[in-house]
Amino acid sequence: MSDIFSRIEHSRTADEVVQQIESLILEGVLRMGDRLPGERELARQFDVSRPILRDALKALEGRGLLTTKAGGGTHVADIIGQLFTKPVADLISMHRKAVTDYLEYRREIEGIAAEYAARRATPEDLALLDRIMARMDEAHRTGDFDDEAEIDVEFHQAICECAHNILFLHTLRSCYRLLSEGVFQNRLLVFTVPGAREALLAQHKAIHAAVKAGDPNAARHAAMDHMTYVERSMAEAERSGDWQRVSRLRLRQRSEAGDSEPARRRS
């Protein structure tokens, strides 16, 4: 984090410090929970006096952008990805149509985000994507569903960051937050569909390759095809799970009935 803050070149006021930190939060460089350097180091990086820095941090904290913990330093507040209030998130979790609409929304928006990413990704963006893909390959090799699911979300967040569009960044982060907070409890069901893990990995690689190649059309189609597959696989997994539930009930019921059959015959 020591390289992300820039020296204040002109008036060296608290407002300029505030504006720079605001921009870093808005652009997703500073993320929820990130800890800022200590006061002395931060003042040195901005090249401002410590009283000016304190005024800036106080203003940001007053607006809910930063939090200060006693003995724990200053951190970015939990403000990103809060488009869905808890009552709305609870409603989404309880209604099947909301899940369908969620996937439909993500298919369209992530298609556009991938298209923009292919147009706008910088060498640094691509280096980050390369690292995420390497971790995804490793998670796939070890077969850890939870790890694969977490890296899946991280990959999509990184694609969105590559699009360099603030509204995409924050609206899609809100969508991903619904996943991380367990609103969609069935998201891991996709990994239980035969061949799904291999298919998902191939789809992520296709998105990655299109973005790296700077091919907007291919990136958009790869992202949308991926979300279509996720929606179809979730539906298949749910149907399969329901079939298994019904089959178990039939087996249990008929087993119990079979156990009582001899007694009925003897009577």
N, C-alpha and C positions, 0 to 999 in steps of 0.2 A: 504494500500500500504506500510505501514511501515515495513512489515515483508518480503518483497520480495527482498530487497537488502542485500547482504552479505558483511561481513567485508573482505577487501583486506588483504590477509594473508602474502604476500611476499614483492615484491619490492615497492608496493604502488605508482604506476605510473599512469599517466593519461590514458595510453594505457589499463591498466587492468580495470579501471573504464569504459572506452569505450566498451571493450569487453563484460563486464557483462551487460551493458544496451542494447547493440546490441543483445545479446542472448535473453534477456527478450522480446524485440520487435519481434525478429524472431520467437520465440516460442509462440507468441500470449498472453503472460502474460501481457505485456504492450500493450494497444490497442490505436487506434486513439483517440486523445483528452484527454487521461489520463494525469493528472497533477502530476508532480514529487514533492516530498517534497521540502521545502525551502532549500536554500544552506547550512545553518548551520546544519539542521537536516540530510540532505543527506551526508554531509561530515562526520558527526558523525557515520552514519550507515556504510559507506564504511571504516571508520577509516583512512581517508586521510586528508591532509591539504586542506583548502579552495582554495588556488591557484591551486593545482592539480585538484581539482574538476572543477574549472572554465575552465581550459584547456580542460578537457574531454568534458564538456558540449558545449564548443565553437566548438570543433572538430565535435561533433555529429550534432550540428546545421548547421555547414558549409556543411555537407553532406546531409542535408535535412531530418534527422531523428527526430530532435527536433525543436520546435519553441518556441521563447520567446516573450511574450506579455508584453508591458509596464504596470507594476502594476498587471499583471495577472499570473505571474509565468511561469514555463517551462512546455511545453506539448509535448506529442508524436505527431509527424506530421501526416498528412493524406497521408500515403504511402501504407497502406494495402488495398488489394482489388482493385488495380489500373491497373490490367492487361488489362482491356478494356478501350481504350481511348474513349473520348466522340464521335468522328465521328463513331467509330465502334459500340458503344452502340446505337447511333441513327439509324444506319443501321439495327441492330438487331431488334429494336423496330418496324421497318417498313416492315419487311419481314417475312411472315408466316413460311417459311421453317426454319428460324433461331430460331424461338420459338420451333419448333419440335426438331431441333438439340440440342437446350439447354436442353430440358427435357430428351432427349436420353442420352446426356452426363452425366447429373446429376444422372440418373438411374444407370448407370454403376459405376461411381466414388463413389457415395454415398453408393452403395452396398459394395464396397471394404472398404470404410472408416468405415462402420458399422462393417464389419468383423474384421478389425484391432482394432476397439474400444472394441469389445468383448474380444479380446486377451490381450489388453494393459491397459484398464481403471483401474485407481487406486481408492482406497476408496474415495479420495477427488473428483475425477472425478464423481464417482457415486453419491456422496452427492450433487454435483451441478446439475446433471441430475434429481435427486429426487425433488429438489426445482423447477426446470423448469417445471417438470410434474405436480407438485401441482398447479403452476400458470396456466398451460394450462387447468387443470380441472376447475379451478375457472373461467377462461375466457369463457370456454364452457358453464358453468352454467349460466353466466350472458348474454351470447348471443351477445357479442360485436365482430363483424366480424373483425374489424381493429385490435383489441387487440389479437384475436386468430391468425391472420395472422402474426403479429409481433413475437409472442411467438413461432409460427411454425418455423420461420427463426432462432430464437435464439436456439431452440431445435436442429436443424440440425447443426448449428455452434458448439454447445456443443458436439454433437456426433463426429464431425470432430476433435475437440480438443482432445477427448478421444483416437483418433487413433494415436496421437503422431507422426505425419508425417508432416514435415514442408511444403512440396509441396502440399499435400492435403489441409492443412490449408489455404494456401494463394490462391490457385486456386479456391477452393470452396467459400472462402470469396468473391472473385471477382464475382462469380455467384450470391451469395446472395445479393451483392451490387446492381446488376442489378434490383433485386426485390425492394430493399429499395428505390432506386432512381426512381422507377416508369417506368422502361423500359418496363415491362410487365404489362400494365394497366389492363389486364383481369385476373390477378391472384385471385382477390376476387370473380370472377365468380364461382369458384369451390364451394364456400360456399353456393351458391344459388341452387345447384343441390339437389333435394330431398334426404335426408338421408346422404348427404356428410359430414356434421359436425360430425355426430356420427361415420361415417366410418373413417374419418381422425383421430379422437381421438383414436379409437381402433387401428389404424395402428401405431400411435406414441407410444402407450402403448406396442404394440408388439415389436417394435424396442427397446424400453427402457428395457423391460423384458429380451430380448435376450442378450443385452449387460450386464445387471446386472448378468445374469446367466452364463456369460462367454461362450456363445454358438456362435461361429463365423459363422457357417453355417446358423443358424436360423436368426442371425442378418442381414447377407447379403441378404437373401431371403426376410425378412420383409422390409428392406429398398428399395429393388428393386420393390417389389409388391406395396409398397406405391407410388413410383414415377410412376409406370404404371397406377395406379388408378388416380393419379393427371392428367396425360396426357389425359386419357380417359374422365375424368370429365370435363376438360377444353374444350375439343372438343364438348362434349355434351352440355355444357352451351352455347358455341358459336352458335351451331346449333339452340338451343332453342331460343336464343336471336334473331337470324336472322329470325326464323319462326315468332316470335312475331312482329318483325319490318314489315315483309311482311303482316301479318294479319292486323296490324293497317292501313297500306297503303290501303289494299283492302277495309276495313271497311270505311275509310274516303272517298275513291273514290266512292264507291257504295252509300254511304249516300248522297254525293253531287249529284250524278247522279239521285238518287231517288227524291231528292228535286226538281230537274228541270223537272222530268217526267210529272207531271200534266200540266205544262206550255206548253210542247211540244204537249201534247194531245189536249189542248184547241185550239192551233193554227192549 
